[in-house]
Amino acid sequence: KIMTKPDNIICLLMMIKLRPGLYIGTKSLVRLCSFIDGYKFAMICDNKKYKINQYHEFNEWLAQKYHIRESILWDDYLIRFVQNESEAFDLFYDELEAFLKENNIEIPNVQ
């Protein structure tokens, strides 16, 4: 089976949600964030444009929702609310989907 190439960061995130083991080894918010950082860096190094605006908007939305004012990353903040990395991963996706619905952004259907 040929892997579908995502056309934006939200689609890529949904692909990772569906098969985290394929992309990051296990359900882990820290690994997910590292993957995203690597993806952004690779796109910059290749001088490629990548659709990241919705992801940045999500980060701002999340910071407002959780009143994050500290100089920590939002992923570190989410981990404080749960017991482990797997739950933090699930919480991230719950919040991402809430953000998409609230902003009338279609949740990509990935297979």
Residue frames as qw, qx, qy, qz and C-alpha x, y, z in Angstrom:
[[0.000, 0.889, 0.458, 0.000, 0.00, 0.00, 0.00],
 [0.410, 0.404, -0.014, 0.817, 1.36, 3.43, -0.96],
 [0.268, -0.542, -0.469, 0.644, 1.44, 6.05, 1.78],
 [0.177, 0.873, 0.372, 0.261, -0.55, 9.20, 1.00],
 [0.425, 0.125, -0.145, 0.885, 1.47, 12.40, 0.97],
 [0.116, -0.752, -0.522, 0.386, -0.10, 15.00, 3.28],
 [0.336, 0.633, 0.256, 0.649, -0.77, 18.41, 1.76],
 [0.158, -0.753, 0.151, -0.621, -0.74, 20.30, 5.06],
 [0.074, 0.340, -0.770, 0.535, 0.29, 19.95, 8.69],
 [0.643, -0.097, 0.378, -0.660, -3.22, 19.16, 9.94],
 [0.896, 0.234, -0.260, -0.273, -3.51, 16.27, 7.50],
 [0.499, 0.402, -0.703, 0.308, -0.09, 15.02, 8.61],
 [0.253, -0.295, 0.642, -0.661, -1.16, 15.25, 12.27],
 [0.822, 0.026, 0.160, -0.546, -4.26, 13.18, 11.52],
 [0.800, 0.337, -0.495, -0.036, -2.13, 10.58, 9.76],
 [0.214, 0.377, -0.748, 0.502, 0.06, 10.37, 12.86],
 [0.557, -0.189, 0.432, -0.684, -3.01, 10.05, 15.11],
 [0.901, 0.153, -0.132, -0.384, -4.23, 7.10, 13.05],
 [0.947, 0.101, -0.204, 0.225, -0.86, 5.28, 13.08],
 [0.254, -0.920, 0.292, -0.061, 1.47, 6.79, 15.70],
 [0.810, -0.322, 0.435, 0.225, 3.73, 3.72, 15.67],
 [0.729, 0.501, 0.286, 0.367, 4.49, 4.24, 11.98],
 [0.259, 0.856, -0.009, 0.448, 5.60, 7.85, 12.43],
 [0.129, -0.763, 0.404, -0.488, 6.84, 8.31, 16.00],
 [0.323, 0.236, -0.880, 0.254, 7.12, 4.81, 17.44],
 [0.248, -0.420, -0.819, 0.301, 4.53, 5.15, 20.19],
 [0.150, -0.846, -0.377, -0.347, 1.78, 7.48, 21.42],
 [0.549, -0.414, -0.224, 0.691, 3.87, 10.24, 22.97],
 [0.128, 0.969, 0.202, -0.055, 3.29, 13.98, 22.95],
 [0.344, -0.745, 0.387, 0.420, 7.02, 14.66, 23.31],
 [0.507, -0.017, 0.716, 0.480, 7.79, 12.46, 20.29],
 [0.348, 0.749, 0.544, 0.150, 4.96, 14.10, 18.33],
 [0.041, -0.973, 0.012, 0.225, 6.33, 17.58, 19.03],
 [0.429, -0.516, 0.572, 0.471, 9.84, 16.47, 18.06],
 [0.509, 0.323, 0.711, 0.362, 8.47, 15.02, 14.82],
 [0.223, 0.909, 0.350, 0.023, 6.66, 18.28, 14.01],
 [0.221, -0.870, 0.261, 0.356, 9.80, 20.32, 14.75],
 [0.496, -0.228, 0.694, 0.470, 11.80, 18.02, 12.46],
 [0.440, 0.598, 0.631, 0.226, 9.17, 18.32, 9.74],
 [0.088, 0.980, 0.119, -0.131, 9.23, 22.12, 9.91],
 [0.355, -0.696, 0.465, 0.416, 13.05, 22.15, 9.86],
 [0.546, 0.073, 0.726, 0.412, 13.18, 19.81, 6.84],
 [0.359, 0.793, 0.474, 0.129, 10.75, 22.00, 4.92],
 [0.083, -0.960, 0.113, 0.242, 12.80, 25.10, 5.70],
 [0.477, -0.467, 0.608, 0.431, 16.05, 23.38, 4.66],
 [0.465, 0.275, 0.735, 0.410, 14.48, 22.36, 1.34],
 [0.070, 0.187, -0.117, -0.973, 13.11, 25.88, 0.83],
 [0.163, -0.378, -0.828, -0.380, 9.65, 24.38, 0.57],
 [0.394, -0.272, 0.103, -0.872, 6.47, 26.12, 1.49],
 [0.284, -0.239, -0.925, 0.078, 4.36, 24.16, 3.89],
 [0.392, -0.588, -0.293, -0.644, 0.91, 24.98, 5.18],
 [0.451, -0.120, -0.693, 0.549, 1.54, 25.56, 8.88],
 [0.165, -0.360, 0.056, -0.917, -0.71, 28.58, 9.59],
 [0.724, -0.425, -0.308, -0.448, -3.55, 26.51, 11.06],
 [0.779, -0.175, -0.480, 0.362, -1.06, 24.79, 13.36],
 [0.263, 0.159, -0.294, 0.905, 0.22, 28.15, 14.61],
 [0.438, -0.393, -0.124, -0.799, -3.36, 29.31, 15.12],
 [0.815, -0.336, -0.463, -0.093, -4.01, 26.13, 17.10],
 [0.587, -0.020, -0.460, 0.665, -1.00, 26.85, 19.32],
 [0.055, -0.251, 0.145, -0.956, -2.33, 30.36, 20.06],
 [0.655, -0.367, -0.317, -0.579, -5.84, 28.99, 20.70],
 [0.798, -0.228, -0.526, 0.187, -4.47, 26.38, 23.10],
 [0.375, 0.084, -0.391, 0.837, -2.39, 28.96, 24.97],
 [0.315, -0.307, 0.006, -0.898, -5.48, 31.13, 25.42],
 [0.760, -0.315, -0.442, -0.356, -7.69, 28.22, 26.46],
 [0.804, -0.281, -0.423, 0.310, -5.27, 27.04, 29.13],
 [0.212, -0.972, 0.052, -0.087, -4.12, 30.56, 30.08],
 [0.859, -0.069, 0.021, 0.507, -0.51, 29.65, 29.35],
 [0.057, 0.989, -0.089, 0.102, 1.66, 32.62, 30.24],
 [0.665, -0.586, 0.397, 0.240, 4.75, 30.82, 31.43],
 [0.275, 0.716, -0.550, -0.332, 7.81, 30.39, 29.29],
 [0.479, -0.126, 0.867, 0.046, 7.15, 26.68, 28.78],
 [0.225, 0.061, -0.721, -0.652, 5.98, 24.95, 25.69],
 [0.695, -0.105, 0.005, -0.712, 2.32, 24.02, 25.46],
 [0.789, 0.055, -0.604, -0.104, 3.19, 20.33, 25.21],
 [0.309, 0.121, -0.719, 0.611, 4.89, 20.51, 28.61],
 [0.366, -0.109, 0.287, -0.879, 1.79, 22.23, 29.92],
 [0.787, -0.028, -0.314, -0.530, -0.62, 19.56, 28.61],
 [0.621, 0.111, -0.752, 0.193, 1.46, 16.80, 30.15],
 [0.045, -0.190, 0.600, -0.776, 0.76, 18.32, 33.57],
 [0.632, -0.055, 0.089, -0.768, -2.94, 17.45, 33.22],
 [0.917, 0.092, -0.277, -0.270, -2.52, 13.74, 32.57],
 [0.821, -0.475, 0.315, -0.001, -0.75, 10.69, 33.93],
 [0.682, -0.196, 0.554, 0.436, 1.48, 9.72, 31.01],
 [0.065, -0.346, 0.509, 0.786, 2.68, 10.41, 27.48],
 [0.042, 0.301, 0.877, 0.373, -0.08, 8.38, 25.86],
 [0.036, -0.758, -0.605, 0.242, -2.79, 10.37, 27.64],
 [0.106, -0.652, 0.091, 0.745, -1.02, 13.62, 26.73],
 [0.098, -0.050, 0.737, 0.666, -1.04, 12.51, 23.08],
 [0.019, -0.551, -0.819, -0.158, -4.79, 11.85, 23.28],
 [0.106, -0.773, -0.357, 0.514, -5.42, 15.19, 25.01],
 [0.131, -0.390, 0.387, 0.826, -3.50, 16.98, 22.25],
 [0.014, -0.175, -0.792, -0.584, -5.75, 15.42, 19.61],
 [0.078, -0.687, -0.703, 0.168, -8.91, 16.13, 21.61],
 [0.108, -0.726, -0.103, 0.671, -7.90, 19.78, 21.74],
 [0.113, -0.215, 0.586, 0.773, -6.84, 19.88, 18.08],
 [0.014, -0.407, -0.835, -0.369, -10.20, 18.50, 16.98],
 [0.105, -0.767, -0.515, 0.368, -12.05, 20.95, 19.26],
 [0.134, -0.560, 0.190, 0.795, -10.05, 23.79, 17.69],
 [0.071, 0.022, 0.741, 0.667, -10.83, 22.61, 14.16],
 [0.054, -0.594, -0.795, -0.109, -14.55, 22.28, 14.88],
 [0.151, -0.753, -0.330, 0.550, -14.72, 25.65, 16.64],
 [0.043, -0.578, 0.308, 0.755, -13.08, 27.30, 13.64],
 [0.759, 0.513, 0.213, -0.340, -15.12, 25.41, 11.03],
 [0.169, 0.618, -0.721, -0.263, -12.02, 23.73, 9.64],
 [0.924, 0.095, -0.228, -0.291, -12.65, 20.36, 8.08],
 [0.595, -0.497, 0.632, -0.004, -10.98, 17.49, 9.89],
 [0.404, 0.474, -0.682, -0.383, -9.06, 15.60, 7.21],
 [0.941, -0.042, 0.218, -0.254, -10.26, 12.06, 6.60],
 [0.171, 0.627, -0.752, -0.111, -7.10, 9.98, 6.40],
 [0.964, 0.003, -0.143, -0.226, -6.84, 6.25, 5.83]]
